[in-house]
Amino acid sequence: MSALETHRSSVSAWLDRPTVRALRRNPSAVVGAVVVGTLALLAIVGPVLVPSDPNAQQLAARLQGPSLAHPLGTDQLGRDVATRLLYGARVTLGIALLVTAVRLSIGVTVGLVAGYCGGRIDEALMRLVDILLAFPGIVLALVVAGVLGPSLTNLALALATVGWTRYARIVRSSVLELRERPFVAASRLTGAPRRRVLRRHVLPNVAGPVVVLATLDLGGVILSAAGLSFLGLGAQPPTPEWGTMLSTGRHHLREASWLVNAPGLAIVLAVLGTNLLGDGLRDALDPADRTDSRDVRTEVNRHE
């Protein structure tokens, strides 16, 4: 078998998995995946396709409407809005991915330790989670960002500080149920180290809910990051970030509505795409929804 045939067979096997089949049958999940994939692709290759400087000013061309030269018009300093939008996708989506990854890492670690160890460790960690959950997340993020000062780094730190508690609670509840399962008990009886039990038996079984939550959380992080930047607590001009573009464009809303429409539509599409993809993943990873006609036929043939 050639390398190409081996690659095709592996791709076909991956596409034939129950979870992937469930996603392919879900129109909303397909739309969400296409939207998220397109935005990610534009964030990666967009600045390469449009190599001009997003901060290059042309005052003679300020506040021009959409045209062939400037598909999304120009801003109050004559900068091309389309170019800034593509560069801004890299900033906004990059911050969202970074914050979600930090939240996931902290929350999964805390949830695993609290659920598996129990006792005083569980009580101490869960009381910390309860304290953080007592404050509205966006308000706490505003306080942290305001204390640390406006910058992208402080914005990411503020959002990562307040969002990991949901991961911790979900992982802890799953671990409390999994640690009583026979395969986990058998692994402990064989003398396997606690770290190995968590890595090989517990963590893979909590990955599904965590992936769904992380996908849904991306949209919330995008909104929060754009909101804090809009208030002046995130990216600072002239950084091309979608929330900052909204903030600077609102002063020219009547005579140049495209300054707000372009980044606003980008934020809407990003949040909508992640929500649709997250809903599709949730349905695909639900064991009750993963049985299709092919699975039924396989089960019938097995009994025959």
ABEGO torsion letter per residue (X at the ends): XBAAAAAAAAAAAAAABAAAAAAAABAAAAAAAAAAAAAAAAAAAAAAABABBAABBBAAABGBBBBAABAAEBBAAGBBAAAAAAAAAAAAAAAAAAAAAAAAAAAAAAAAAAAAAEEAAAAAAAAAAAAAAABBAAAAAAAAAAAAEBBAAAAAAAAAAAAAAAAAAAAAAAAAAAAABAAAAAAAAAGBBAAAAAAAAAAAAAAAAAAAAAAAAAAAAAAAAAAAAAAGABBBOABBBAAAAAAAAAAAAAABAAAAAAAAAAAAAAAAAAAAAAAAAAAAABAAAABBAAAAAAAAAAAX
